[in-house]
C-alpha cells in the first residue's frame, strides 16, 4: 500500500515554511549533495557538528571591534571537545557560554592587559543571527546517524527535528530515533536548545534530557486567546509558525531554559512561554497599571514554580534595574518547595557552609523582625510566609509599619486568594506600598475572591484545566461517588466547618468550635463502622486498578488518618491470605494463577505510611486515643541512601514500594508526585483547597508494568510485563464533596461562550472514552474488510483460529497497516485498564452498546496484535517461528501465546533459498511468512553490523527494500524475491573476510582505511596496515604503555593513542594516501578505536 504523502514530502514542506514564511537565511540538503556535502556544509569530516566558517563569520559580525585572535580563542572555547562530560554538563556549559558570552584576556593598543567579552548570539536583534535549516546531516560518532532536520543558529546546531510519517506514532521518533541519536552522536546535542518530534499530526517539543512523557505540545503561535489547532490544520505547521520564529528561539534560549538539580534541562512549555511574557510585559507597564501585574492562573501540575523562576529570570535579564523579588506563601511546605525550585534551578547559589537541606538562610525570613533588614539589603530574593507580616503583639492597635519606599520590589504571591491572606495581605501592602504585585495561582478566582482582583488586577495569564489536558501537560481527572450510607446529608457540612479543618494543627479556639458546633458531623465521619467500610473498599479497589500508580487516602484529621491506616493494613493482610487460597485452587501454569500470583506479590511488597505534621507531645496524644504514631514518625524522619532522600523523594519514585500514604493536610498542596493516580477522599473540602487536592492525581507519568515497575520500550516482547499508560487520575469520593465543587464553579465560565471548565469528570465519561475507542477500532477494521464480529461471535475455536490468521495476514501487508492497527488496540487496552476495577463487573455498569462484551473485545484486539507482532527469537529458525499453537484458544479468547520453537542458531550458509522460495509460494498467509523473513534478515544484518561498522550501507539497503514494498508495491512475490537476493548478498559479505585473507577485526579496520581506485599492490599495503595496527594495539594493551585503563576518559592519553594510530598508519599506508586522505583516515580509525573503548568492546584486548 503506497503512502500518498512520504516523510520526504513532510520534510520538504517544513523547509518551505522555514525559508519562505520565516525567512531563514540558508538551506542545505546534504542528501542531495553526497559527494561534496561536507564541503558545502563547511567541515572536514563527518564527526564535526559545528559549521566553523559560519560561526567565525557570525562572531566577526557580532563583535566587530575585537581582534581575530580574540575571536579565535572564543571559538576554540565554545567548540572544544566535551566528550568527557555528561550530555547534561556539556549542554549546560555551552548554554552558559551562549547566554553570557566568553571573556578572553588580551592586551589593548597600549599593551595593557584587558578582558574582552565575546558574544555568540545577538539577543537584542534576533534577525541579525544566521539561521540555516540542514536536511539529512550525517554525523559519525559511535555510529553514523542522519537526523531529518537540524536548525543551525550562527553555525551551531540548536534545534533537532525528527519526522515520522503520519501513519506512525510520534513516540516511535523518541524510542527508536532520539534515544539512539543521543547515545551515538552526543556532540550534536551539546549545543541543542530544544528537540522536536513529529508525525505532522502530533508534534511534541522537549529538552534533550526529557522522557517522552515530559515532551509537550506547542499549540499557540503568539497569544493565549488563540484557538487550539483546528481539524483542518496540521499540528506541525502551527509549531513551525510559532516555536521556529527567530525571535521565539532566541528568547527561549536566553530566558526560558533552566538546568535543574544537575540532571534535567527544563525548557518552558508553550503556556509558560506565553504567560511569562504577558507578565513581563505587565511589569514593563507597571507605571501605567499601578504595580498590579495581574493574576497568573495556571492550573495545578502545569509547572507554576518554574513559571515563577522564568519570570524572575527574564526580568533580571531584560528589564533595566536592580530588583528585589519577594516570594510569599502561606505554608511552610510551599515556601520550601518554591525555594527548592529556585536553588535547584541555579537561581540561588548556596552560600558556603550551607547544605541543600538547610538552604542559604540569608534568603529566607526566619521571623517578622528580620523582614525590614532583608527587604532593604542588596540580596535579590526574600522568601517569606505571609504570617511574617503579622503585627507585633506589643504594637496592637497600630497600623503595620512601612518597611521600604522602593519601587524596585517585586512581590510574587502564591495562592493569594486563600483566607490566610486577608488581614496580613493588607499589612504586606502597607509595608511595601510602591512594590509591584503579581499573584500566582493554580485555581480560578471565584466570587469570594474580589479582594484578590483589587490587589493584583485581573488575569494576566490563564491556562485552565481543559487547556492543560488538551496540551498533554496533565491527564484528565475522573471521580466516583462512593459515599457510605451512614454519612449524613452533605449540606450540613457548611463552609465554616470545611475551613476550620483545612489545617491539621487546630488552634484551641478551632478545636472548641468543632466540639461545640459540629460534634455530630465529626462523630459520623469518624464512626468506626464507617471507616472500616471505607477501608475494605480501598483494599478491594487499590490492587485491582489497571494503572498501578501510587495512592493517597485523605482523612479528616491526624487521628482518623492513623486509624484508617490501621484498618486498611488489617484488611490488606486478610486479602493477601485470601489470594493465597485462590491461587492454590487454580491449575499450575494457568494464566489466571499467574495473574493472581503477581497481584499477591505486589500487595506483599507494598508499603504504607501515615504522613502528618509534627506537634508537641504527639506520642502521648495518640497513645491516649489507642494509636501509635511512633513507627510512622520514624519513617517520616528517615533518610535513604547516600543522597539522603526523604520520604517525599521515596514516594515520588515509582520504583519504590511505598505506594499508599494516609494524610489529612500535608502533601495536599505544593507536592508533586507524578505517578500518584488515585485519591481516596474522605475529608470535607471546598473551593480552592478541593481543586488543589484533586490535582495531586493529574500529573503526566511514565507507563507502568502490570507488576508496578516502570515500563520500557522493550516491554512489548514480554506478556507478563505488559505496560499501562496513565490515562487519567481517579478520585474516589467518600464524603460527597463534588456537589460543593460544582456549586462553587457554577458562576465561573470560560470566555467566548465556552463551556464551564470543571477539574474532574464523572466515571461514566471515562467509560465513554473506552466506548469511543472501541467504535473507532471497529470502524477501522470494517474499512479494511475485516468485520470484528467474525472474531468475537464465531462459536467454533478452529474457525476463530483461521480468522485470526487471515486478519493478521491482511494487517501485516505493510508496516503502516500494522502500526495503525496497534494505535487502535493500544487505545482500547489503555482505557479499559483506566476503568478498572469497576469494569470487571460489567453487569453493574451504565448502559452501553458494549456492556457485557468489553473484556472480550479488548482481548480479541490484544490477541490479534500478538499474532501480528510476534518477533523471531534470537536462536529461532524463521521458518519454524510461525509454528501453530499447541493449545486451542478457549472461548473467552484468553489464549496461550503462539509457541516459538527454539532451535540452533541459523547460519546463512546453511539456508537453501530456492527450497525456501518453493515453501513460501505454498504458504496461505504470505504476509505473515514474509514478516518472519524480514525479522530474520534484520537480526542477521545487525549482527554483521556489530562486527563491522562499515556495513551500514547493507542495513540501509534492507530498509530501502522494505520501504519500497511499503510505499510502491504490494506484490508480495516480488518482495520475497528482493529479500532473497539481499540474503544472498549478506551471505557473500559473510565470506569476504576469509576471501581477503583477514580476520573480521582486521577487515573492519581495512574497510575504514580503504579508498577507491587502489592498485593491487596498494591494496595489499592497506591490508598490512590494518593487520599491523591491530597487532600494535594488542601489544599496547598488554604492556599498558598507551592503552591504559579508561584512557578514553583522559585528554592527554587520548592524544597519545591518536599519535600511536597515526605513527603506525604512517609507516604502512601507501604513498597514494596524500596528507588530506591520510589525516581523514587516521582520524576515522582513531574515532573508531575510541568508540570501541568507550563501549567496552575492545577486540584488541
ABEGO torsion letter per residue (X at the ends): XBBABBAAAAAAAAAAAAAAAAGBABBBBAAABAAAAAAAAGBABAABABBAAAAAAAAAAABAABBAAAAAAAAAAAABBAAABBAAAAAAAAAAAAAAEBBBBBBBAAGBBBBBBBBABBAABAAABBBBBBBGBBBBBABBBBBABBBBBGGBBABBBBBBBAABBAAAAAAAAAAAAAAABAAAAAABABBBBBAGABBBBBBAABBAAABBBBABAABAABBBBBAABBAAAAAAAAAABAAAAAAAAAAABBBBGGABBBBBBAAAAAAAAAAAAAAAAAAAAGGBAEBBBBBBGAGAAAAAAAAAAAAAAABBEBBBBBBBBABAAAAAAAAAAAAAAGABBBBBGBBAAAEBAAABBABAAAAAAAAABABABBBBBAAAABBBAAABGBBBBBABABAABBBBBBGAABAAABAAAAAAAAABAABBBBBBBABBBBAAAAAAAAAAEBBABBBBAAAAAAAGABBBBBBBBABBAABBBAAABBAAAAAAAABABBBAAAAAAAAAAAAAAAAAAABAAAAAAAAAAAAAAAAABABBBBBBBBBABAAAAAAAAAAAAAAAAAAAAAAAAAAAABBBGBAAAAAAAAAAAAAAABBBBBBBBBBBGAAAAAAAAGBBAAAAAAAAABBBEAAGBBAAAAAABAABABABBBBAABGABGBBBAABABBBBABBBBEAAAAAAAAAAABBBBBBBAAGBBBBAAAAABAAABBBBBABBBBBBAAGAAAAAAAAAAABBBBGGBBBBBABBBAAAAAAAAAAAAAAAAAAAAAAGBBAAAAAABABAAAAAAAAAAAAAAAAABAAAAAAAAAAAAAAAAAAAAAOAAAABAAABBBBAABGAAAAAAAAAAAAAAAAABBBBAABBAAAAABBBABBBBAAGBBBBBBBBBBBBBBAAABBAAAAAAAAAABABAAAAAAAAAAAAAAAAAAAAAABAAAAAAAAAAAAAAAAAAAABABAAAAAAAAAAAAAAAAAAAAAAAAAGBBAAAAAAAAAABBBGBBAAAAAAAAAAAAAAAAAAAAAAAAGAABBBGAAABAAAAAAAAAAAAAAAAAABBAABBAAAAAAAAAAAAAAAAAAAAAGBBAAX
